[in-house]
Each structure stands twice: as structure tokens, then as C-alpha cells.
Amino acid sequence: MKKLYTFLTLLISLSVFSQVSTVPSTPTANNQITITFNAIGTGLEDHTGDIYAHTGLITSASNDNSDWKNVITEWTENTEKNKLTKTGDNSYTLSITPTVFEFYNVPTTTTINSIAILFRSADGNTKSGPDLFIPLYDEGLNVVFTQPSPNSVYNLNESVNISTEASLASNLELFIDGTSVLTISENTILTTSHNFNTAGNHSLKITATANGEIKEATTNVFIKSPTQNITKPEGITYGTTINSDSSVSFLLKAPEKNEVF
């Protein structure tokens, strides 16, 4: 009997921008920021009640990312300030206003590295997942990828949308796997699409040049190999099997699935 066995790849991302996005895309501590939370794939997907933010700051005084400063409410404290506004199915927003300094009640002399945030139900029993961190940028020139999210997964030859945004009008240059593929002048946004015809990891880099200053950002995508239908090798059991040559095989039962990442 033939069964489906597929190459298993573990992708661990240090960023979770598929869950959160911001306006502006390169926020500073002096900005008003709109944070959009996409609950799909989180513990709050299809949640029917109100959702609140548990949030603080990672500053230069923080020892690590678990050392939140200026947390605005206790875990189960629900106020209008930390309540999200529902904008659609599984879509919510939170306004950090009028500035990050004022919202979190910190002096403007504070060096803020990122906003630390976690979304939860009103009773605190359900949460979105791991802590999320939204980096804050220095004033001036900055550039980010708004698409794709880091470690996004695509099929061979699938069209991948690529979008970047700079904080100032800049000369923008896009590199894929180290090769320059597109350049535009005096703009804040670069958008294009690309078809990857080889499997594996691929790197993307955007550089922004303005007023003699250069900033860059990087991200990556993973392109899947085609799934192969093969017969299960002899001696392989579900879970981890150490083979005679010291290699390791991992066999996962996943009915009706075509691939696993």
C-alpha cells in the first residue's frame, strides 16, 4: 500500500508580523500608531467576546524581552485604553495615541526599543500566543518589508508579492539572493512580484538611500519542494527513528494533509 511521506521542515520565525501590522510601517516613539491584530491562527481566532491588550515597553533599562516596563494595566484589568476595536472577522485595532511616550506615560528622554504586547480575552483565560514585539525606529530614514512576512512558505513558481516602505522618499533597490532585481527613484514604496523556480530558502534585501544616508532591511521566504508519494522505508516507525548510518528519520501521521511545516 502506498502512503504519503513528505519532507518535514521546521521554520522558526523571530518575527510575528503576520499577526500584527502597524501604521506607519516604521513607527517611532513620537508617532501615533495604529496596531492591527490578525487573530487567524492564534488562540483568539473566532473569539466572540471583547479582546484586550496586555502591553508595555522594552527600553534600554530592560534586562531582556521578558522585562517589560510601564505596563499600562494588570493582566485582567479591562479599560477603554487597552480595549481593541473590532474591524472585521478576526481583525482588530489598537490606537497608541497621541504618542508612544504619552500612551505609556514615560519621559521623552527614555530610549524605547520596542512595544511589547499580548492580546487576551476579557477574563484573561485565552490569549493570542507568545509575546509580540513591535520595533520602534529612530527618527529619519528607515525601511521595512511589509510583504512577505519572514519565513513565509510558497510553492515552486508561485507568484510572491513583495512590498517595501521607506519613511522618506528614497532611491529604493531590491535584491533577491544577492542580485539586484529592481530599482526605483524618489519614492517611499516599492512593490513587485517574483516567481521562485528553485526550492529552499531565499533572501530578500531592500536598500533605501536618501540625503546621503543608506538603510536596509532583510527578510526571507521558503519555497517548498514538490511532495513525493513513496513507499514507507522498512524499519521506520512513527516518531523519530535513528538509522544505521546515524541519520534521523521523522515519520508523522497526518491524514488528508499534503505537506507539513
C-alpha positions in Angstrom: 0.0 0.0 0.0 1.3 3.4 -1.0 1.3 6.2 1.7 2.2 9.8 1.5 5.6 10.8 3.1 6.9 14.3 2.8 10.0 16.2 3.7 9.4 18.0 7.0 10.9 21.4 7.6 10.7 23.3 10.8 10.5 27.1 10.3 11.0 29.2 13.4 10.5 32.9 13.0 11.6 35.6 15.4 9.0 37.9 14.0 5.3 37.6 14.0 4.2 40.3 11.7 1.6 38.0 10.1 -0.2 38.6 13.4 0.4 42.4 13.8 0.9 45.2 11.4 1.3 48.9 12.1 0.5 52.3 10.5 3.0 53.8 10.0 5.1 50.8 8.9 8.3 52.3 10.6 6.9 53.7 13.8 8.9 55.9 16.1 8.2 56.8 19.8 6.9 60.2 18.6 4.2 58.7 16.4 0.6 57.9 16.9 0.5 54.2 15.9 -2.4 52.0 14.8 -1.7 48.4 15.5 -3.8 45.8 13.6 -4.1 42.4 15.1 -5.0 39.4 12.8 -6.4 36.7 15.1 -6.4 33.9 12.5 -4.2 31.1 13.6 -4.0 32.4 17.2 -5.7 31.3 20.4 -8.2 34.1 19.8 -9.4 33.1 16.3 -13.2 33.4 16.0 -13.4 34.8 19.6 -16.9 36.1 20.3 -16.1 38.5 23.2 -14.1 41.6 23.7 -10.3 41.5 23.3 -7.8 43.5 25.3 -4.1 44.2 25.0 -1.7 43.5 27.8 1.2 45.8 26.8 4.3 47.5 28.0 7.7 48.6 26.7 11.1 47.2 26.2 13.5 50.0 26.9 17.2 50.5 27.4 16.6 49.7 31.1 15.1 46.3 30.3 17.3 43.3 31.1 15.7 41.2 28.3 12.4 40.9 26.4 10.7 39.5 29.5 11.5 42.6 31.4 8.5 44.8 30.4 8.5 48.4 31.6 5.5 50.8 32.0 2.8 48.1 31.7 -0.4 50.0 31.3 -2.8 47.6 33.1 -2.7 44.4 35.2 -3.4 41.1 33.4 -7.2 41.1 33.9 -7.7 44.9 34.1 -10.0 46.0 31.3 -10.2 49.6 30.3 -11.1 51.6 27.2 -7.4 52.3 26.8 -6.4 48.7 26.3 -9.6 47.5 24.6 -9.3 46.6 20.9 -11.7 47.8 18.2 -13.1 45.0 16.0 -12.8 46.0 12.4 -13.8 42.7 10.7 -13.8 38.9 11.1 -10.7 38.2 13.2 -9.4 41.7 12.7 -8.9 44.2 15.5 -7.1 47.5 16.0 -5.5 49.3 19.0 -4.5 53.0 18.8 -1.4 54.1 20.6 -2.1 57.8 20.9 -1.1 60.6 20.8 2.5 59.3 21.0 4.2 56.2 22.4 5.7 58.4 25.2 2.4 59.7 26.3 0.4 56.5 25.9 2.8 54.6 28.2 3.5 57.6 30.4 7.3 57.7 30.0 9.6 60.7 29.7 10.7 61.6 26.3 14.3 61.0 27.4 13.5 57.3 27.6 15.1 55.0 24.9 12.4 52.7 23.8 13.4 49.7 21.7 10.0 48.1 21.1 6.4 47.8 22.2 5.7 44.5 24.0 2.2 43.2 23.5 -0.1 40.2 24.1 -3.8 40.0 23.2 -6.2 38.3 25.6 -9.8 37.7 26.3 -11.6 39.8 28.9 -11.2 37.2 31.6 -7.6 36.6 30.8 -8.1 32.9 30.2 -7.5 32.9 26.5 -4.5 34.7 24.8 -3.2 35.1 21.3 0.0 33.2 21.8 3.6 34.1 22.6 4.6 37.7 23.4 4.8 40.0 20.4 7.3 42.8 19.9 6.9 45.8 17.6 10.2 47.5 17.0 10.4 51.3 17.2 12.7 53.2 14.9 14.9 56.2 15.2 13.7 59.4 13.6 14.8 59.9 10.0 15.3 57.3 7.2 14.0 53.8 7.8 12.9 51.0 5.5 10.9 47.7 6.1 9.4 44.9 4.2 5.6 44.9 4.5 5.3 41.8 2.4 6.1 38.9 2.6 6.3 38.1 6.3 9.6 36.5 7.4 9.7 32.7 6.7 6.6 32.7 4.6 6.2 29.5 2.6 5.3 29.2 -1.1 5.1 26.7 -3.9 7.6 26.5 -6.7 6.8 29.1 -9.4 4.1 30.7 -7.3 3.9 34.5 -7.6 5.2 36.1 -4.4 4.1 39.7 -3.7 6.9 41.9 -2.4 6.2 45.3 -0.8 8.6 47.6 1.0 8.1 51.0 2.6 10.5 53.8 3.5 9.9 56.6 5.9 11.3 59.2 3.5 11.3 59.5 -0.3 14.3 57.4 -1.3 16.1 55.6 -4.0 15.0 52.0 -3.4 16.8 48.9 -4.6 15.5 45.3 -4.2 17.9 42.4 -4.1 16.9 38.7 -4.3 19.5 36.2 -3.3 22.1 38.9 -3.6 21.2 40.0 -7.1 19.7 43.4 -7.8 16.3 43.0 -9.5 14.5 46.3 -9.3 15.4 50.0 -8.6 13.1 53.0 -8.3 13.9 56.6 -7.5 12.5 59.2 -5.1 9.7 57.1 -3.7 8.6 55.7 -0.4 7.0 52.4 -1.7 8.4 49.6 -3.9 6.1 46.8 -4.9 6.6 43.9 -7.3 6.2 40.2 -7.6 8.6 37.4 -8.2 8.4 33.7 -9.1 11.0 31.4 -7.4 11.9 28.4 -9.5 14.2 26.7 -7.1 13.2 25.2 -3.7 14.7 26.2 -0.4 15.4 29.4 1.5 15.7 32.7 -0.5 16.9 36.0 0.9 15.4 39.4 0.1 17.0 42.8 0.8 15.8 46.3 0.3 18.1 49.3 0.5 16.9 52.9 0.8 19.2 55.9 0.0 18.2 59.5 0.9 20.3 62.6 1.6 23.5 60.6 1.7 22.1 58.1 4.2 21.6 54.4 3.5 19.3 52.0 5.4 18.5 48.4 4.6 16.1 45.6 5.7 16.1 41.9 5.0 13.6 39.0 5.1 13.4 35.6 3.6 10.9 33.1 2.1 10.9 29.3 1.9 10.0 27.6 -1.4 8.6 24.1 -1.0 9.9 21.0 -2.9 7.1 19.1 -4.7 5.6 16.4 -2.5 6.7 12.9 -3.4 4.5 9.8 -3.0 6.8 7.0 -1.9 6.6 3.7 0.0 7.5 3.8 3.6 11.0 2.5 4.1 11.5 -0.6 6.1 12.3 -0.1 9.8 10.8 3.4 10.0 8.3 3.9 12.8 6.1 6.8 13.8 8.1 9.5 15.6 11.9 9.6 15.4 14.0 6.7 14.1 17.8 6.7 14.3 19.0 5.0 11.2 22.0 2.7 10.9 24.1 5.4 9.3 23.3 7.8 12.3 20.9 9.9 10.2 17.5 10.6 11.7 14.1 10.0 10.1 10.9 11.5 11.3 7.5 10.0 10.4 4.3 11.9 11.1 0.8 10.6 10.6 -1.2 13.5 9.1 -4.4 12.2 7.4 -5.7 14.3 4.4 -2.7 16.6 4.6 -0.4 17.2 1.6 2.5 18.8 3.5 3.8 19.7 6.9 5.9 22.7 8.0 
